[in-house]
Amino acid sequence: MNKTMLALAVGVAFLAPGVSLGAPKVYGKFNVGFDSQEDEIGLDFETIDRTWKLRDNNNSSRLGVKGDEELGASGLKIIYQLEYGIDPDGDESSAFSERNIFVGLEGGFGQLRVGKYDTLVKEAGANVDEFNDTIGDITNLMVGETRNKNLVTYTAPTLAELVTFAVAVQPGEGRTATDDVADVEDGVADTFYASLVFEAEAFNAALAYADNEVAGLKFDGTTVGVDILRATAQYTWSGFEVGALYQLAEGVDQAGGAVTGGDFEESTWLLSGGYSVGSWKVKGQYGETDGDRSDFTRSELGIGVDYKLTKSATAQVYYVTYEDEDRVIDGISDPQTDTFGVAFVYSF
């Protein structure tokens, strides 16, 4: 969608709610950080000299329209969302970029949606990532943080108000097969996702799986497809929250491609926690990803403090460091990426 079309959609949302979009809600988020980074790994600034930068944290600033519309007395309703990334600091190549975009149906049968949006695996990790939408986002530690296109997702009604099951498929649409360069994938579910989510008052957990996602591993071999199993859990009480994540990602070997054999696998674990009192929150997390074939480990340590200025505005201070143990990049052994800074987040 270009700028004119996006402006038109937002204008309709403001000026003509209920005409065709069913009283849509316009929402957005500014996430602007100012930090200093020494990046030996090449995650972000790609410089070994400490550099200050004003940034759109993890490219997460956004503008969107979402809503629903009842379909008579059938109990069904149309649901939709048009969400685009915005560029508050002017450093990105495009002023708008696609984020979560879908249309679907919702009712007693559950929910069905089609479009481009976060996969079930990515959704499973959201609660335990204390540094989501910063340089400490788990996307720099592991694979699976994917927003995929051409998805069809069915979410079943919640069972006993505790358990929710969802499944998603992505047609191959004639793409080169991830396991054979001489073949194509043209089926309905060449990529497949499933998740099971449990939510109670103080405890939530998720188990999610991706089969044949078109992606590479983080660093353990060159692959064009991966299978991912992710499990997460979080417990909260009296201002405290503790989370854990485990993930196993296996590469798909492509016959006739650059990689024709061998085992490519990454295992990840993460522990996170926070304590909130009044307007303050202290948080931290530590995780590691081990490359079984490359035989090196990426670790992440993040610590930070959030302060709620208002219900919609938050100030943040953070320090995040990554280290690739037993790896050499540009002659640097065990390279690190260290970042400290401040951020301002405003949602509407």
N, C-alpha and C positions, 0 to 999 in steps of 0.2 A: 504493500500500500504506500503511495506517495504522500507528500505533505498535504496536498490539496484534499485527497480522499480522507485522510485522518482528521483534518480540520473540519471537513463536512460531517463526519460521524460524530465528533464531539459537539459541533454546533447543533445537530439534530437532537442530541441528548439533552442539551440545555433548553432549547427553544421549543421542542415538540415532543416532550415525554408522553408516552401513551398512544402516540399516533401510529407508529409502526414498530417501535423498539420496546414497547411494554414497560414504560417508566424506568429507563436504564439509569444506572449509577455511574457517574464519572469519578474515577479515583486516580491516585498517582502517588509517586514517592520520589523524593530527592535524597540521594545518599552520596554526599560529597566528603571526601577525605583529604587531609593534608599530611603527608608523611615523608619519612626519610628511609631510603632503602639501599642496601648493598646487596647486589644480586649476582652471586657467582654461579648459581644454577641456571639462570636464564628464565625464571618463572614470569618476570614482569618487566622491570626496567631494562634488563639485559646489559647491565654494566657492573663492573667490579668496584667502581668508584661510588661512594655514598652520594645519593642524589635525592633532592627534595622535589616533590611533585604534588600538584593539585590533581585529584582524580575523581572520576565517577566510580565509587567503590564496587569492584567486581562487575562493572557494567550493569548495575542493578536499578538505577533510576528508571522510572517508567511512567507511562500515561495510558489509561485504559478505560474502556466502557464495558459494563457487564449488566446482566439482568435476566429476567424471565417473563413469560407471558402465558397465562392460562389458556387452555384449549377447551373451552366450554365446560360441560359438567362431567367430562370423562375422567377427571383427576389428573390428566396429563398437562404438562407445561413445556414450552420451549425454553431452553437455557442457552445463553451465549456469552462470549467474552472476546473482546478485541483488545489485546495488550501489546504495547510497543515500548521498547527501550528508548529513552531520550538521552541527550548529550549535554548535561549542564555545564561542563567545563570546555566544550568545543574541541576536544582532542580526537573524537572518533571520526571515521571516514564518512559516516552517514548520520544525519540528525535523528533518524528513526530506524529501529531495527525490530524484527519480529520477536515476540516473546510467546506468551500463551494465548492461542487463538483457537476457538472451537465453537461449534453449535451442536445442540443435542436435544434429547427428550428426557424428561424425568417424571416419574409417577410411582404407583404402587409396585410396578415391576422392578424398580431400581432406576438406574441412570445409564443412558447411552450417549456418548459424545464422539465427534470426529473432528480432526484438525491437527494442529501442531501445538504440543504442550509438554510439560515435564512428564517423564516416564514414571511408572509405578516404583521403580527402583530408586529414582531420585527422591520421590515423595517420601519414601520410607526412611531416608536419612535426615529429613528436615528438622525434626525435634531435637536430635542430639547434637546438632552442629551449632555450638555456641557462637561461632564466628562466621555464620552465614552472611554472605554479601560483604565480606571484607577480604583482605589478602589472606586471611586465615581460613577461608572457605574450604571445605573438604575436597572441592574439585581439584585443588593442587596436590592432594595426597593420594587420591584413588580415582579409578574410572567409575562410570555409572552415573555421573552427574549430568545427565543428558536431557535435552529438550528435543524431542524427535518429531519428525513430520509424518504425515499420512497415517496417523494413529486412529484406530477404532477401539474405544474402551467401554466395557460394560462393568458397572459397579452394582452388585446385588444389594437388596435392602439389608440394613443392619440387623443382625440376629441377636435378640434379647438385649438390644441397646448396648451391645458389647463388641461384637465381632463383625467385620466387614470384609467381604471377598471381592476382588476385582480381577479382571483379565483384559488384556489388550493385544491387538494384532496389528502388524504392519505388512501390507503386501509388498512383494519384491519388485513389481512393476518392471520386470525385464532387466534388473541390474545384474552385473557380474556376480556370480556366486562366490560367497566368502570362502567356500571350501574347494572350489575348482574354477580356475580362471577360464576354462574352456566351456563352462556351463553358465546358465542364467537362472535367476530366481524369479518365477512368475506366478507363485501361488498366493493364496489369501493370507496365510500366516507364516511367511518366511522368517519374520521376526516375531517373537511371542513374549509377552510379559504376564506375570501373575503376582498377586500380593494378598496377604492375609493380615489384617490390622485388628489389634485388640486394644480397646480404650475403656478404662474405668476412671474413677474420680482422681486417684493419685498415681495411677500406673498406666503406661501405654507401651505397646510392643508391636513390632512389624516384622514380617518375613516376606521378602520380595525376590523374584527371579526374572532374569532376562535371558532369552535363548536367541543366539545368533544376532545380537545387536551389531550394526555396522559401525565399528569403532576399533581403535587400537588400544592395547594395554598402555599403562602409564610409562613404563620403561623396560619391561621384561620381554624384549623381542618385538619384531615388526609383524603385526597381524592386522587384518582388515575386518575381523569379526571377533566378538567376545561373548562368552557365557558368564553370567554374574549371579551369585547368590549373596544376598545381604540380609542380615538380621540386626535389629536394633531394639533397645529397651530404655525406658526412662521412668524414674520414680521421683515424685515431688512431695515435700512435706515442710510446713512451717517456714516457708521462704527458701528452703533448700531444694535443689534439683540435681540429680545425678543421672548421667546417661552413658550408654555403652553401645558400640557398634562392632560387628565382625563381618568381613566380606571376603569371598573367594572369587577371583576373576580368572577365567581360563581363555587363552587365545585359541582361535580357530585356524588351523593350518590350511593354507590354500594351495592345492595341487597346481603346479605350473606357474605359481607366482614367485615372489621374492623369497617367501618362506615355504619350504616344502616338507619339513619334518621337524621333530623335536617337540618338547613340552614347554609351553609358555604360560606361566602362572604367577599371579600376584595375590598374596594374602594380606589383609589389612585388619588392624584392630584400633579402636579409639575409645578413650574415656573422657568424659566431659562433666562439668559441674558448674553450679552458680549459687549465689546466695543473694537474695533481695531483701532489703529493709528500707521502707519508705520509698523515696525516689531513686535510691542507689541499687546497683547490682554489680557484684564482683563475680567474674567468671574466668574459667580456664579450661583448656583441653590439651590432651597429648595423644598422639597416635603414631603408628608406624605401618609402612607398607614394605613387605619383603618380596623381592623378585627372585623366584626360585631358580631360574635359569641364569640370570645376570649376576646373582649372588651379591647384590647390594641392597641397602635398606634406606628408604626415605623416612625421616621422622619429622614431626611437627609439634611445636610447643607454642601455645598461645595463652596470653593472660591479658585481661582488660577490665575496665570499669565503665559502666553505663550510668548516665544520670538523666532521668526523665524531667525535661524542662516543662512540658505539658503532656497531655494525653497523646498528642500527635507528634511531639518533637523530642528527640533524644540526642544528647551529646555523648561521645565515646572517646576513650583513650585506650590504646592497645599496643601490645608488643607481640610480634609473631616471628618465629624463626624456623626455618627448614634446614635439614642437613641430609646430604646423600652420602652415607657411609660406604666405604670401599668402592668409590667411584672417582674417576678422574675426568674433569672437563677443562679443556684448554690449558692443560698442564697443572691444574689445581686439584689436589687430592682432598677428598671429603669436602666438596664445596658446600657453602652455606648461602642462604638468602635471609637476611635480617631486616625487619621492618618495624619502625615505631612511628606512631602518629596520632592524630585526632580526627574525628569525623562528626558530621552533623547529619542526622536523619530526620526528615519530615515527611509524614504521610498524610494524605487527605482523601 
